[in-house]
Amino acid sequence: MQTIPRYADEGGASAQVPGISVDASASQALGLRIATVQRGELASSLTATGTIDFNQRDVAIVQARAGGFVQRVYGRAPGDVVGAGAPLADILVPEWGGAQAEFLAVRRTGNAALTQAARQRLMLLGMPSGTIASVERGGRPHNVITISTPIGGVVKTLDVRAGMTLTAGQTLAEVNGLGTVWLNAAVPEAIAGPLKPGQTVRATLAAFPGEILSGRVSAILPQTQADSRTLTVRIELPNRSGRLRPGMFATVSFGGATQPALLVPSEALIRTGKRTLVMLALDKGRYRPAEVQTGRESGGQTEILAGLGEGEKIVASGQFLIDSEASLSGVQARPIGGGAPIAAKPAATGRLYETVGKIEQITANSVTLSHEPVPAIGWPAMTMTFQLPDPKIARGLKTGDRVRFGFDQPSAGATVRRMAKVAGQ
């Protein structure tokens, strides 16, 4: 590689400005593309994977209402899909025979009060109202009852066999409905904050490629999976056709309302592992790295929480080569909250500057503000983080409040000295 000599007086007056200089021909050769930091709408969206599971709220437990003997079963087995009212077994209940005969004898006396008392006794013995009506119509006892499923769905358990003896309250079967199913999605805890119950989601299943299913978040389970650091988000999906079966794999897209944000192209970011940088495009072909704090990312755009101002120019393509040159030249990156664009005049330490802004974030020792321009020091409107030397300064204020604040610029960085909520909010 051919070396190019560089001299101490090279660059003239522009050498007073931190950064490196790239001539127009070199910029074209490198394929540099410049983008403008601007405000826009960013949609909240994230994607996760999950599996279909039974809706545990749609479960029916089938029990014997009275003790007896199983006379007949109907060939069901666990895993069978049955409709509502499907028969499971015929049960002989000897206790009912005597009670029904007594009811018929009392009914023949014509005494309405005694007849009502006898009917009440049959109900207390666990006899269904349909069976009692059948006894009244036919005039003879019915001590064999057919146990059937109250809902349609999948037979999860079946504990009834021909000839077995039953006791009152014994569980015969468990049926899980399939009208709706749960989709349990594993969402990393670091990005699960914006999710909330009732949120609409879209899901695609490997079993039905190209088909999009709509559902809603029914719950965000309170326990985090320690091994994967994920939260389980429970989504309820309609399943009227019964095609969705537990165990199926799905991809879930969580959509959200768009929110205003300061945006840059995601490709413009330089992530070092310790910090995130962008390459500022200054006047006269000069460039300087700047540290930024990023937020959400969607559609190739990334939210900038601090470190850049609206209207500033950054390099969106070819920035890695310029960053390497800046590192070799010892050019320091502009820190977050460490000043305005390069053309700004240095401020005298101790002087207070006032402007109006909106609180984006508050911590114990800092506050991030999206503020209006500060003409006294040449700052444009931007979002940046200020030092907060005393938490009492922000007492009673919260994220989203519009405030008037005063700050100075000691060596530690821009520091808020007073802050008050703007009247009329």
Residue, then its C-alpha position, 0 to 999 in steps of 0.5 A: m500500500q502506497t503511503i501518503p505523507r502528512y504534515a503538522d500544518e496540514g489542513g490550515a484553519s480546519a485543523q482546529v476542529p477535531g476530526i479527519s478530512v476526506d477529499a471529495s474524490a476519496s469520499q466517492a471512492l469509498g462510497l460514502r453516503i450521508a443521512t440526516v438525523q430526523r424525527g419520525e414515527l417508529a413502530s414498536s415491534l418484535t418477533a418471538t417463537g412459541t408453541i401451541d398449547f391447550n387452553q387450560r381455562d376450557v376444561a370439563i371434568v366428568q364425574a359420577r354423581a352417585g355410586g354404581f357399576v359400569q355396564r357399558v363403555y363406548g370405545r373412547a380413548p385418550g386423545d380422541v376428539v369428541g363433540a359435546g354430548a358424546p357418550l362415555a359409559d352407561i352406569l347402573v345406580p342401584e340407589w336410584g331404583g328404590a328412590q324412583a319407585e318411592f317417588l312414583a308411589v307418592r305421585r300416585t297418591g295425588n299429594a302435591a306436597l309429598t310429590q314435590a318432596a320426593r322429587q327434591r330427594l331424587m335431585l339431591l341423590g344426583m339424578p339429572s332433571g332429564t332422568i326425573a322427567s323421563v321417570e315421570r313420563g314413563g311411570r317406571p324407574h330408570n336406574v341406568i344413566t349414560i354419562s356424556t361429555p358436557i363440551g366438545g374437545v379432546v379426551k385428555t384422560l379416561d378412567v372408566r372401564a366396563g364392570m368397574t365399581l364407581t363411587a360418588g364424585q369419582t372422576l371418569a374423564e377430563v375433556n379439554g375444549l379446542g374452540t380456542v388454544w394458547l400460544n406460549a411465546a418465549v420473549p427475551e426479558a430485555i425487550a418484553g417491557p412494552l408488551k401488555p395484556g390485550q395487545t393484538v398479535r399476528a402468528t404464522l405456523a409452520a404447518f400452514p405457511g403463508e397464512i397469518l392468524s390474529g390473536r391477543v395477549s391474554a397474560i404475561l406469566p410472572q416467572t422468568q425462565a432462568d436458563s433462557r432469560t425469557l418471559t412466557v407471553r400467553i396468546e389466545l388464538p381462535n380455533r373454530s376449525g380445530r386445525l390448531r393442535p397443541g405442540m405446533f410451532a409458531t412465529v409471533s409478531f407483536g405489533g404496537a402503536t407508532q411513537p415519535a422518535l429521533l431516528v437514524p438508519s440502523e446501518a449507520l451505527i458502529r457497535t464496539g461492544k462497549r459503546t455505540l458510535v456514529m460518524l458525524a459529517l461536518d463541514k468541508g469534508r471533515y468527519r468525527p465519531a460521536e457516541v450515542q445512546t440507542g433505543r428501539e429498532s424497527g424497519g431499518q431505523t434506530e431510535i436515538l435517545a441521546g448524543l445527536g440533534e435533529g438535522e445533524k449529518i451522519v455517514a450511513s455507508g462507509q463509516f467503518l473505514i473513516d472510523s478506523e482512520a479516526s482511531l489511528s489519528g487519535v481523534q476522540a469521539r464526541p461524548i454523550g452530553g459532551g457538547a453541541p456540533i463542532a462549530a459551537k463556541p465553548a461555554a464559560t464554566g459556571r454560566l447558566y443557560e436556560t431552555v425548555g424540554k421534555i423529560e425522556q428519562i430520569t435516574a438517580n444522577s442523570v436526566t435525559l431531555s429532548h430540548e429546544p435550541v440554546p442560541a447562546i452556545g449554538w446548540p440546535a434542538m436535540t436529545m441529550t443526557f445531563q448530569l443531575p447532581d442533586p435528586k431534589i432538583a427533579r423532585g415531583l417530576k416524571t417522564g413526559d413532563r415539559v420543563r424549563f431548566g437551567f444548566d452549566q458546563p463544568s468539566a464533568g459535562a452538562t449539568v442541570r442546576r434547576m428545573a421546573k415544570v412548565a405551567g399549563q401542562 
